[in-house]
Amino acid sequence: RMTQACHRKCVPPHYKDAELSKGESVCLDRCVAKYLEVHERMGKKLTELSLQDEELLKRMQQGSGTA
């Protein structure tokens, strides 16, 4: 998905040269860096939410076990 998104954003659909231009290379570098940063942030947040859900589930099970 990252490859397609960054290619679509940074490389024109009709190639002029066989090699990437400096602007295209810089765009691709930034695009990939942003994509990976967002991916890492989302992974951390999902892990955090998962741990919160597990803790809540444990509390609920403990609460219903003593009633």
N, CA, C, O and CB atoms as a CASP TS submission, in Angstrom:
PFRMAT TS
TARGET T0000
AUTHOR 0000-0000-0000
METHOD Language model
MODEL 1
PARENT N/A
ATOM      1  N   ARG     1       0.825  -1.192   0.000  1.00  0.00           N
ATOM      2  CA  ARG     1       0.000   0.000   0.000  1.00  0.00           C
ATOM      3  C   ARG     1       0.873   1.261   0.000  1.00  0.00           C
ATOM      4  O   ARG     1       0.591   2.221  -0.717  1.00  0.00           O
ATOM      5  CB  ARG     1      -0.941  -0.005   1.213  1.00  0.00           C
ATOM      6  N   MET     2       1.941   1.244   0.817  1.00  0.00           N
ATOM      7  CA  MET     2       2.836   2.390   0.871  1.00  0.00           C
ATOM      8  C   MET     2       3.464   2.651  -0.493  1.00  0.00           C
ATOM      9  O   MET     2       3.538   3.796  -0.940  1.00  0.00           O
ATOM     10  CB  MET     2       3.925   2.168   1.924  1.00  0.00           C
ATOM     11  N   THR     3       3.911   1.599  -1.146  1.00  0.00           N
ATOM     12  CA  THR     3       4.552   1.741  -2.455  1.00  0.00           C
ATOM     13  C   THR     3       3.606   2.396  -3.446  1.00  0.00           C
ATOM     14  O   THR     3       3.982   3.328  -4.156  1.00  0.00           O
ATOM     15  CB  THR     3       5.011   0.377  -2.986  1.00  0.00           C
ATOM     16  N   GLN     4       2.384   1.904  -3.488  1.00  0.00           N
ATOM     17  CA  GLN     4       1.410   2.465  -4.428  1.00  0.00           C
ATOM     18  C   GLN     4       1.083   3.916  -4.097  1.00  0.00           C
ATOM     19  O   GLN     4       1.027   4.763  -4.989  1.00  0.00           O
ATOM     20  CB  GLN     4       0.130   1.631  -4.423  1.00  0.00           C
ATOM     21  N   ALA     5       0.865   4.205  -2.810  1.00  0.00           N
ATOM     22  CA  ALA     5       0.497   5.559  -2.406  1.00  0.00           C
ATOM     23  C   ALA     5       1.609   6.557  -2.719  1.00  0.00           C
ATOM     24  O   ALA     5       1.349   7.624  -3.275  1.00  0.00           O
ATOM     25  CB  ALA     5       0.169   5.595  -0.916  1.00  0.00           C
ATOM     26  N   CYS     6       2.835   6.216  -2.367  1.00  0.00           N
ATOM     27  CA  CYS     6       3.950   7.132  -2.591  1.00  0.00           C
ATOM     28  C   CYS     6       4.278   7.258  -4.082  1.00  0.00           C
ATOM     29  O   CYS     6       4.628   8.341  -4.552  1.00  0.00           O
ATOM     30  CB  CYS     6       5.186   6.658  -1.819  1.00  0.00           C
ATOM     31  N   HIS     7       4.167   6.172  -4.808  1.00  0.00           N
ATOM     32  CA  HIS     7       4.415   6.226  -6.255  1.00  0.00           C
ATOM     33  C   HIS     7       3.392   7.136  -6.920  1.00  0.00           C
ATOM     34  O   HIS     7       3.744   7.973  -7.751  1.00  0.00           O
ATOM     35  CB  HIS     7       4.362   4.806  -6.880  1.00  0.00           C
ATOM     36  N   ARG     8       2.133   6.970  -6.555  1.00  0.00           N
ATOM     37  CA  ARG     8       1.056   7.784  -7.115  1.00  0.00           C
ATOM     38  C   ARG     8       1.272   9.264  -6.793  1.00  0.00           C
ATOM     39  O   ARG     8       1.012  10.132  -7.626  1.00  0.00           O
ATOM     40  CB  ARG     8      -0.308   7.315  -6.575  1.00  0.00           C
ATOM     41  N   LYS     9       1.752   9.543  -5.574  1.00  0.00           N
ATOM     42  CA  LYS     9       1.912  10.919  -5.138  1.00  0.00           C
ATOM     43  C   LYS     9       3.139  11.590  -5.755  1.00  0.00           C
ATOM     44  O   LYS     9       3.099  12.779  -6.070  1.00  0.00           O
ATOM     45  CB  LYS     9       2.005  10.970  -3.636  1.00  0.00           C
ATOM     46  N   CYS    10       4.214  10.848  -5.928  1.00  0.00           N
ATOM     47  CA  CYS    10       5.504  11.462  -6.252  1.00  0.00           C
ATOM     48  C   CYS    10       5.984  11.278  -7.686  1.00  0.00           C
ATOM     49  O   CYS    10       6.813  12.058  -8.155  1.00  0.00           O
ATOM     50  CB  CYS    10       6.526  10.923  -5.352  1.00  0.00           C
ATOM     51  N   VAL    11       5.489  10.279  -8.387  1.00  0.00           N
ATOM     52  CA  VAL    11       5.999   9.984  -9.725  1.00  0.00           C
ATOM     53  C   VAL    11       4.881  10.198 -10.745  1.00  0.00           C
ATOM     54  O   VAL    11       3.812   9.596 -10.634  1.00  0.00           O
ATOM     55  CB  VAL    11       6.551   8.525  -9.804  1.00  0.00           C
ATOM     56  N   PRO    12       5.127  11.048 -11.729  1.00  0.00           N
ATOM     57  CA  PRO    12       4.075  11.291 -12.730  1.00  0.00           C
ATOM     58  C   PRO    12       3.742  10.015 -13.508  1.00  0.00           C
ATOM     59  O   PRO    12       4.604   9.154 -13.686  1.00  0.00           O
ATOM     60  CB  PRO    12       4.513  12.401 -13.708  1.00  0.00           C
ATOM     61  N   PRO    13       2.514   9.894 -13.962  1.00  0.00           N
ATOM     62  CA  PRO    13       2.101   8.658 -14.649  1.00  0.00           C
ATOM     63  C   PRO    13       2.831   8.416 -15.970  1.00  0.00           C
ATOM     64  O   PRO    13       2.960   7.271 -16.403  1.00  0.00           O
ATOM     65  CB  PRO    13       0.618   8.697 -14.908  1.00  0.00           C
ATOM     66  N   HIS    14       3.302   9.471 -16.604  1.00  0.00           N
ATOM     67  CA  HIS    14       4.022   9.316 -17.870  1.00  0.00           C
ATOM     68  C   HIS    14       5.486   9.639 -17.625  1.00  0.00           C
ATOM     69  O   HIS    14       5.848  10.798 -17.420  1.00  0.00           O
ATOM     70  CB  HIS    14       3.424  10.237 -18.990  1.00  0.00           C
ATOM     71  N   TYR    15       6.325   8.614 -17.647  1.00  0.00           N
ATOM     72  CA  TYR    15       7.747   8.785 -17.357  1.00  0.00           C
ATOM     73  C   TYR    15       8.432   9.566 -18.468  1.00  0.00           C
ATOM     74  O   TYR    15       8.183   9.341 -19.652  1.00  0.00           O
ATOM     75  CB  TYR    15       8.428   7.425 -17.170  1.00  0.00           C
ATOM     76  N   LYS    16       9.300  10.488 -18.063  1.00  0.00           N
ATOM     77  CA  LYS    16      10.110  11.240 -19.019  1.00  0.00           C
ATOM     78  C   LYS    16      11.510  10.637 -19.096  1.00  0.00           C
ATOM     79  O   LYS    16      12.103  10.553 -20.172  1.00  0.00           O
ATOM     80  CB  LYS    16      10.183  12.735 -18.622  1.00  0.00           C
ATOM     81  N   ASP    17      12.029  10.220 -17.943  1.00  0.00           N
ATOM     82  CA  ASP    17      13.380   9.666 -17.859  1.00  0.00           C
ATOM     83  C   ASP    17      13.328   8.288 -17.219  1.00  0.00           C
ATOM     84  O   ASP    17      12.371   7.941 -16.527  1.00  0.00           O
ATOM     85  CB  ASP    17      14.314  10.604 -17.055  1.00  0.00           C
ATOM     86  N   ALA    18      14.363   7.518 -17.461  1.00  0.00           N
ATOM     87  CA  ALA    18      14.443   6.186 -16.855  1.00  0.00           C
ATOM     88  C   ALA    18      14.761   6.272 -15.364  1.00  0.00           C
ATOM     89  O   ALA    18      14.374   5.398 -14.587  1.00  0.00           O
ATOM     90  CB  ALA    18      15.504   5.341 -17.567  1.00  0.00           C
ATOM     91  N   GLU    19      15.465   7.327 -14.974  1.00  0.00           N
ATOM     92  CA  GLU    19      15.856   7.514 -13.574  1.00  0.00           C
ATOM     93  C   GLU    19      14.913   8.506 -12.895  1.00  0.00           C
ATOM     94  O   GLU    19      14.309   9.354 -13.551  1.00  0.00           O
ATOM     95  CB  GLU    19      17.323   8.007 -13.475  1.00  0.00           C
ATOM     96  N   LEU    20      14.798   8.386 -11.563  1.00  0.00           N
ATOM     97  CA  LEU    20      13.999   9.346 -10.813  1.00  0.00           C
ATOM     98  C   LEU    20      14.706  10.692 -10.785  1.00  0.00           C
ATOM     99  O   LEU    20      15.934  10.761 -10.729  1.00  0.00           O
ATOM    100  CB  LEU    20      13.736   8.842  -9.380  1.00  0.00           C
ATOM    101  N   SER    21      13.924  11.752 -10.823  1.00  0.00           N
ATOM    102  CA  SER    21      14.511  13.086 -10.671  1.00  0.00           C
ATOM    103  C   SER    21      14.805  13.321  -9.187  1.00  0.00           C
ATOM    104  O   SER    21      14.336  12.574  -8.329  1.00  0.00           O
ATOM    105  CB  SER    21      13.552  14.198 -11.238  1.00  0.00           C
ATOM    106  N   LYS    22      15.582  14.358  -8.897  1.00  0.00           N
ATOM    107  CA  LYS    22      15.893  14.680  -7.506  1.00  0.00           C
ATOM    108  C   LYS    22      14.605  14.977  -6.728  1.00  0.00           C
ATOM    109  O   LYS    22      14.439  14.523  -5.596  1.00  0.00           O
ATOM    110  CB  LYS    22      16.859  15.888  -7.432  1.00  0.00           C
ATOM    111  N   GLY    23      13.707  15.735  -7.340  1.00  0.00           N
ATOM    112  CA  GLY    23      12.439  16.060  -6.686  1.00  0.00           C
ATOM    113  C   GLY    23      11.605  14.820  -6.398  1.00  0.00           C
ATOM    114  O   GLY    23      11.003  14.712  -5.330  1.00  0.00           O
ATOM    115  N   GLU    24      11.566  13.896  -7.330  1.00  0.00           N
ATOM    116  CA  GLU    24      10.821  12.648  -7.123  1.00  0.00           C
ATOM    117  C   GLU    24      11.451  11.826  -6.004  1.00  0.00           C
ATOM    118  O   GLU    24      10.745  11.251  -5.176  1.00  0.00           O
ATOM    119  CB  GLU    24      10.773  11.822  -8.426  1.00  0.00           C
ATOM    120  N   SER    25      12.776  11.774  -5.981  1.00  0.00           N
ATOM    121  CA  SER    25      13.474  11.017  -4.939  1.00  0.00           C
ATOM    122  C   SER    25      13.205  11.602  -3.554  1.00  0.00           C
ATOM    123  O   SER    25      12.926  10.871  -2.603  1.00  0.00           O
ATOM    124  CB  SER    25      14.982  10.997  -5.215  1.00  0.00           C
ATOM    125  N   VAL    26      13.291  12.919  -3.454  1.00  0.00           N
ATOM    126  CA  VAL    26      13.033  13.585  -2.172  1.00  0.00           C
ATOM    127  C   VAL    26      11.589  13.345  -1.735  1.00  0.00           C
ATOM    128  O   VAL    26      11.325  13.052  -0.569  1.00  0.00           O
ATOM    129  CB  VAL    26      13.317  15.105  -2.276  1.00  0.00           C
ATOM    130  N   CYS    27      10.665  13.473  -2.676  1.00  0.00           N
ATOM    131  CA  CYS    27       9.245  13.231  -2.378  1.00  0.00           C
ATOM    132  C   CYS    27       9.034  11.809  -1.873  1.00  0.00           C
ATOM    133  O   CYS    27       8.329  11.595  -0.887  1.00  0.00           O
ATOM    134  CB  CYS    27       8.377  13.482  -3.629  1.00  0.00           C
ATOM    135  N   LEU    28       9.642  10.839  -2.545  1.00  0.00           N
ATOM    136  CA  LEU    28       9.496   9.441  -2.135  1.00  0.00           C
ATOM    137  C   LEU    28      10.091   9.203  -0.749  1.00  0.00           C
ATOM    138  O   LEU    28       9.499   8.498   0.069  1.00  0.00           O
ATOM    139  CB  LEU    28      10.163   8.515  -3.157  1.00  0.00           C
ATOM    140  N   ASP    29      11.257   9.786  -0.482  1.00  0.00           N
ATOM    141  CA  ASP    29      11.882   9.639   0.840  1.00  0.00           C
ATOM    142  C   ASP    29      10.970  10.178   1.938  1.00  0.00           C
ATOM    143  O   ASP    29      10.766   9.529   2.964  1.00  0.00           O
ATOM    144  CB  ASP    29      13.240  10.367   0.880  1.00  0.00           C
ATOM    145  N   ARG    30      10.434  11.353   1.715  1.00  0.00           N
ATOM    146  CA  ARG    30       9.544  11.963   2.720  1.00  0.00           C
ATOM    147  C   ARG    30       8.258  11.162   2.882  1.00  0.00           C
ATOM    148  O   ARG    30       7.783  10.947   3.997  1.00  0.00           O
ATOM    149  CB  ARG    30       9.207  13.413   2.330  1.00  0.00           C
ATOM    150  N   CYS    31       7.712  10.729   1.772  1.00  0.00           N
ATOM    151  CA  CYS    31       6.463   9.961   1.804  1.00  0.00           C
ATOM    152  C   CYS    31       6.642   8.668   2.601  1.00  0.00           C
ATOM    153  O   CYS    31       5.813   8.333   3.448  1.00  0.00           O
ATOM    154  CB  CYS    31       5.990   9.640   0.370  1.00  0.00           C
ATOM    155  N   VAL    32       7.722   7.952   2.326  1.00  0.00           N
ATOM    156  CA  VAL    32       7.989   6.697   3.027  1.00  0.00           C
ATOM    157  C   VAL    32       8.219   6.960   4.511  1.00  0.00           C
ATOM    158  O   VAL    32       7.711   6.219   5.352  1.00  0.00           O
ATOM    159  CB  VAL    32       9.210   5.979   2.413  1.00  0.00           C
ATOM    160  N   ALA    33       8.975   7.999   4.845  1.00  0.00           N
ATOM    161  CA  ALA    33       9.246   8.331   6.246  1.00  0.00           C
ATOM    162  C   ALA    33       7.949   8.641   6.989  1.00  0.00           C
ATOM    163  O   ALA    33       7.737   8.165   8.105  1.00  0.00           O
ATOM    164  CB  ALA    33      10.211   9.527   6.339  1.00  0.00           C
ATOM    165  N   LYS    34       7.086   9.441   6.368  1.00  0.00           N
ATOM    166  CA  LYS    34       5.803   9.774   7.006  1.00  0.00           C
ATOM    167  C   LYS    34       4.937   8.531   7.172  1.00  0.00           C
ATOM    168  O   LYS    34       4.323   8.330   8.220  1.00  0.00           O
ATOM    169  CB  LYS    34       5.048  10.833   6.181  1.00  0.00           C
ATOM    170  N   TYR    35       4.892   7.709   6.150  1.00  0.00           N
ATOM    171  CA  TYR    35       4.084   6.492   6.202  1.00  0.00           C
ATOM    172  C   TYR    35       4.546   5.594   7.353  1.00  0.00           C
ATOM    173  O   TYR    35       3.731   5.091   8.126  1.00  0.00           O
ATOM    174  CB  TYR    35       4.163   5.731   4.858  1.00  0.00           C
ATOM    175  N   LEU    36       5.860   5.401   7.454  1.00  0.00           N
ATOM    176  CA  LEU    36       6.397   4.535   8.507  1.00  0.00           C
ATOM    177  C   LEU    36       6.177   5.131   9.890  1.00  0.00           C
ATOM    178  O   LEU    36       5.900   4.402  10.842  1.00  0.00           O
ATOM    179  CB  LEU    36       7.885   4.290   8.281  1.00  0.00           C
ATOM    180  N   GLU    37       6.297   6.453  10.010  1.00  0.00           N
ATOM    181  CA  GLU    37       6.056   7.115  11.296  1.00  0.00           C
ATOM    182  C   GLU    37       4.605   6.932  11.739  1.00  0.00           C
ATOM    183  O   GLU    37       4.335   6.610  12.896  1.00  0.00           O
ATOM    184  CB  GLU    37       6.395   8.616  11.201  1.00  0.00           C
ATOM    185  N   VAL    38       3.684   7.139  10.814  1.00  0.00           N
ATOM    186  CA  VAL    38       2.258   6.962  11.137  1.00  0.00           C
ATOM    187  C   VAL    38       1.976   5.505  11.482  1.00  0.00           C
ATOM    188  O   VAL    38       1.227   5.220  12.417  1.00  0.00           O
ATOM    189  CB  VAL    38       1.363   7.415   9.954  1.00  0.00           C
ATOM    190  N   HIS    39       2.577   4.577  10.724  1.00  0.00           N
ATOM    191  CA  HIS    39       2.386   3.157  10.987  1.00  0.00           C
ATOM    192  C   HIS    39       2.869   2.797  12.400  1.00  0.00           C
ATOM    193  O   HIS    39       2.211   2.036  13.108  1.00  0.00           O
ATOM    194  CB  HIS    39       3.131   2.314   9.932  1.00  0.00           C
ATOM    195  N   GLU    40       4.009   3.342  12.800  1.00  0.00           N
ATOM    196  CA  GLU    40       4.551   3.083  14.139  1.00  0.00           C
ATOM    197  C   GLU    40       3.647   3.665  15.216  1.00  0.00           C
ATOM    198  O   GLU    40       3.369   3.008  16.219  1.00  0.00           O
ATOM    199  CB  GLU    40       5.965   3.668  14.269  1.00  0.00           C
ATOM    200  N   ARG    41       3.187   4.894  15.012  1.00  0.00           N
ATOM    201  CA  ARG    41       2.286   5.531  15.986  1.00  0.00           C
ATOM    202  C   ARG    41       0.995   4.734  16.143  1.00  0.00           C
ATOM    203  O   ARG    41       0.512   4.520  17.255  1.00  0.00           O
ATOM    204  CB  ARG    41       1.963   6.973  15.556  1.00  0.00           C
ATOM    205  N   MET    42       0.450   4.305  15.019  1.00  0.00           N
ATOM    206  CA  MET    42      -0.799   3.536  15.076  1.00  0.00           C
ATOM    207  C   MET    42      -0.585   2.213  15.802  1.00  0.00           C
ATOM    208  O   MET    42      -1.437   1.793  16.586  1.00  0.00           O
ATOM    209  CB  MET    42      -1.341   3.278  13.657  1.00  0.00           C
ATOM    210  N   GLY    43       0.536   1.558  15.552  1.00  0.00           N
ATOM    211  CA  GLY    43       0.838   0.303  16.234  1.00  0.00           C
ATOM    212  C   GLY    43       0.930   0.492  17.736  1.00  0.00           C
ATOM    213  O   GLY    43       0.402  -0.316  18.499  1.00  0.00           O
ATOM    214  N   LYS    44       1.600   1.560  18.166  1.00  0.00           N
ATOM    215  CA  LYS    44       1.714   1.843  19.602  1.00  0.00           C
ATOM    216  C   LYS    44       0.346   2.114  20.220  1.00  0.00           C
ATOM    217  O   LYS    44       0.031   1.618  21.302  1.00  0.00           O
ATOM    218  CB  LYS    44       2.644   3.043  19.841  1.00  0.00           C
ATOM    219  N   LYS    45      -0.460   2.906  19.519  1.00  0.00           N
ATOM    220  CA  LYS    45      -1.791   3.255  20.035  1.00  0.00           C
ATOM    221  C   LYS    45      -2.681   2.010  20.118  1.00  0.00           C
ATOM    222  O   LYS    45      -3.398   1.822  21.101  1.00  0.00           O
ATOM    223  CB  LYS    45      -2.458   4.329  19.138  1.00  0.00           C
ATOM    224  N   LEU    46      -2.633   1.168  19.093  1.00  0.00           N
ATOM    225  CA  LEU    46      -3.442  -0.055  19.113  1.00  0.00           C
ATOM    226  C   LEU    46      -2.997  -0.989  20.235  1.00  0.00           C
ATOM    227  O   LEU    46      -3.831  -1.634  20.871  1.00  0.00           O
ATOM    228  CB  LEU    46      -3.355  -0.779  17.761  1.00  0.00           C
ATOM    229  N   THR    47      -1.694  -1.068  20.481  1.00  0.00           N
ATOM    230  CA  THR    47      -1.194  -1.884  21.589  1.00  0.00           C
ATOM    231  C   THR    47      -1.687  -1.325  22.915  1.00  0.00           C
ATOM    232  O   THR    47      -2.116  -2.078  23.789  1.00  0.00           O
ATOM    233  CB  THR    47       0.348  -1.945  21.573  1.00  0.00           C
ATOM    234  N   GLU    48      -1.627  -0.014  23.063  1.00  0.00           N
ATOM    235  CA  GLU    48      -2.106   0.637  24.279  1.00  0.00           C
ATOM    236  C   GLU    48      -3.595   0.357  24.504  1.00  0.00           C
ATOM    237  O   GLU    48      -4.009   0.018  25.613  1.00  0.00           O
ATOM    238  CB  GLU    48      -1.856   2.152  24.204  1.00  0.00           C
ATOM    239  N   LEU    49      -4.384   0.499  23.456  1.00  0.00           N
ATOM    240  CA  LEU    49      -5.818   0.251  23.572  1.00  0.00           C
ATOM    241  C   LEU    49      -6.108  -1.213  23.888  1.00  0.00           C
ATOM    242  O   LEU    49      -7.022  -1.516  24.655  1.00  0.00           O
ATOM    243  CB  LEU    49      -6.529   0.658  22.285  1.00  0.00           C
ATOM    244  N   SER    50      -5.341  -2.108  23.306  1.00  0.00           N
ATOM    245  CA  SER    50      -5.516  -3.528  23.567  1.00  0.00           C
ATOM    246  C   SER    50      -5.228  -3.849  25.030  1.00  0.00           C
ATOM    247  O   SER    50      -5.960  -4.614  25.658  1.00  0.00           O
ATOM    248  CB  SER    50      -4.609  -4.355  22.652  1.00  0.00           C
ATOM    249  N   LEU    51      -4.160  -3.261  25.573  1.00  0.00           N
ATOM    250  CA  LEU    51      -3.822  -3.481  26.982  1.00  0.00           C
ATOM    251  C   LEU    51      -4.907  -2.921  27.894  1.00  0.00           C
ATOM    252  O   LEU    51      -5.238  -3.528  28.913  1.00  0.00           O
ATOM    253  CB  LEU    51      -2.468  -2.838  27.318  1.00  0.00           C
ATOM    254  N   GLN    52      -5.461  -1.766  27.532  1.00  0.00           N
ATOM    255  CA  GLN    52      -6.555  -1.183  28.317  1.00  0.00           C
ATOM    256  C   GLN    52      -7.780  -2.093  28.284  1.00  0.00           C
ATOM    257  O   GLN    52      -8.439  -2.293  29.305  1.00  0.00           O
ATOM    258  CB  GLN    52      -6.920   0.222  27.785  1.00  0.00           C
ATOM    259  N   ASP    53      -8.083  -2.643  27.112  1.00  0.00           N
ATOM    260  CA  ASP    53      -9.218  -3.556  26.990  1.00  0.00           C
ATOM    261  C   ASP    53      -9.023  -4.803  27.843  1.00  0.00           C
ATOM    262  O   ASP    53      -9.958  -5.267  28.495  1.00  0.00           O
ATOM    263  CB  ASP    53      -9.426  -3.949  25.531  1.00  0.00           C
ATOM    264  N   GLU    54      -7.808  -5.346  27.837  1.00  0.00           N
ATOM    265  CA  GLU    54      -7.513  -6.532  28.643  1.00  0.00           C
ATOM    266  C   GLU    54      -7.691  -6.230  30.127  1.00  0.00           C
ATOM    267  O   GLU    54      -8.253  -7.037  30.869  1.00  0.00           O
ATOM    268  CB  GLU    54      -6.081  -7.029  28.370  1.00  0.00           C
ATOM    269  N   GLU    55      -7.210  -5.068  30.554  1.00  0.00           N
ATOM    270  CA  GLU    55      -7.330  -4.679  31.963  1.00  0.00           C
ATOM    271  C   GLU    55      -8.802  -4.507  32.343  1.00  0.00           C
ATOM    272  O   GLU    55      -9.224  -4.946  33.412  1.00  0.00           O
ATOM    273  CB  GLU    55      -6.548  -3.369  32.237  1.00  0.00           C
ATOM    274  N   LEU    56      -9.565  -3.882  31.485  1.00  0.00           N
ATOM    275  CA  LEU    56     -10.994  -3.691  31.747  1.00  0.00           C
ATOM    276  C   LEU    56     -11.708  -5.037  31.818  1.00  0.00           C
ATOM    277  O   LEU    56     -12.555  -5.240  32.689  1.00  0.00           O
ATOM    278  CB  LEU    56     -11.634  -2.804  30.655  1.00  0.00           C
ATOM    279  N   LEU    57     -11.382  -5.948  30.925  1.00  0.00           N
ATOM    280  CA  LEU    57     -11.988  -7.269  30.917  1.00  0.00           C
ATOM    281  C   LEU    57     -11.666  -8.019  32.206  1.00  0.00           C
ATOM    282  O   LEU    57     -12.537  -8.676  32.776  1.00  0.00           O
ATOM    283  CB  LEU    57     -11.511  -8.069  29.702  1.00  0.00           C
ATOM    284  N   LYS    58     -10.421  -7.925  32.667  1.00  0.00           N
ATOM    285  CA  LYS    58     -10.035  -8.577  33.924  1.00  0.00           C
ATOM    286  C   LYS    58     -10.840  -8.024  35.089  1.00  0.00           C
ATOM    287  O   LYS    58     -11.323  -8.776  35.935  1.00  0.00           O
ATOM    288  CB  LYS    58      -8.533  -8.394  34.190  1.00  0.00           C
ATOM    289  N   ARG    59     -10.982  -6.694  35.126  1.00  0.00           N
ATOM    290  CA  ARG    59     -11.762  -6.067  36.216  1.00  0.00           C
ATOM    291  C   ARG    59     -13.215  -6.515  36.179  1.00  0.00           C
ATOM    292  O   ARG    59     -13.814  -6.789  37.219  1.00  0.00           O
ATOM    293  CB  ARG    59     -11.691  -4.527  36.121  1.00  0.00           C
ATOM    294  N   MET    60     -13.776  -6.590  34.983  1.00  0.00           N
ATOM    295  CA  MET    60     -15.168  -7.000  34.859  1.00  0.00           C
ATOM    296  C   MET    60     -15.339  -8.456  35.308  1.00  0.00           C
ATOM    297  O   MET    60     -16.318  -8.788  35.977  1.00  0.00           O
ATOM    298  CB  MET    60     -15.654  -6.823  33.407  1.00  0.00           C
ATOM    299  N   GLN    61     -14.395  -9.316  34.944  1.00  0.00           N
ATOM    300  CA  GLN    61     -14.471 -10.714  35.343  1.00  0.00           C
ATOM    301  C   GLN    61     -14.315 -10.861  36.841  1.00  0.00           C
ATOM    302  O   GLN    61     -14.993 -11.692  37.446  1.00  0.00           O
ATOM    303  CB  GLN    61     -13.412 -11.532  34.627  1.00  0.00           C
ATOM    304  N   GLN    62     -13.442 -10.078  37.462  1.00  0.00           N
ATOM    305  CA  GLN    62     -13.263 -10.129  38.905  1.00  0.00           C
ATOM    306  C   GLN    62     -14.510  -9.625  39.620  1.00  0.00           C
ATOM    307  O   GLN    62     -14.903 -10.166  40.654  1.00  0.00           O
ATOM    308  CB  GLN    62     -12.041  -9.308  39.322  1.00  0.00           C
ATOM    309  N   GLY    63     -15.129  -8.590  39.067  1.00  0.00           N
ATOM    310  CA  GLY    63     -16.335  -8.024  39.659  1.00  0.00           C
ATOM    311  C   GLY    63     -17.506  -8.996  39.594  1.00  0.00           C
ATOM    312  O   GLY    63     -18.277  -9.080  40.550  1.00  0.00           O
ATOM    313  N   SER    64     -17.663  -9.724  38.508  1.00  0.00           N
ATOM    314  CA  SER    64     -18.785 -10.645  38.381  1.00  0.00           C
ATOM    315  C   SER    64     -18.517 -11.947  39.126  1.00  0.00           C
ATOM    316  O   SER    64     -19.458 -12.660  39.472  1.00  0.00           O
ATOM    317  CB  SER    64     -19.071 -10.932  36.909  1.00  0.00           C
ATOM    318  N   GLY    65     -17.260 -12.267  39.376  1.00  0.00           N
ATOM    319  CA  GLY    65     -16.926 -13.489  40.111  1.00  0.00           C
ATOM    320  C   GLY    65     -17.210 -13.388  41.597  1.00  0.00           C
ATOM    321  O   GLY    65     -17.448 -14.408  42.244  1.00  0.00           O
ATOM    322  N   THR    66     -17.192 -12.188  42.154  1.00  0.00           N
ATOM    323  CA  THR    66     -17.403 -12.020  43.588  1.00  0.00           C
ATOM    324  C   THR    66     -18.849 -11.742  43.919  1.00  0.00           C
ATOM    325  O   THR    66     -19.231 -11.790  45.089  1.00  0.00           O
ATOM    326  CB  THR    66     -16.541 -10.908  44.117  1.00  0.00           C
ATOM    327  N   ALA    67     -19.671 -11.450  42.916  1.00  0.00           N
ATOM    328  CA  ALA    67     -21.068 -11.106  43.175  1.00  0.00           C
ATOM    329  C   ALA    67     -21.924 -12.318  43.387  1.00  0.00           C
ATOM    330  O   ALA    67     -23.127 -12.191  43.617  1.00  0.00           O
ATOM    331  CB  ALA    67     -21.623 -10.299  42.050  1.00  0.00           C
TER
END
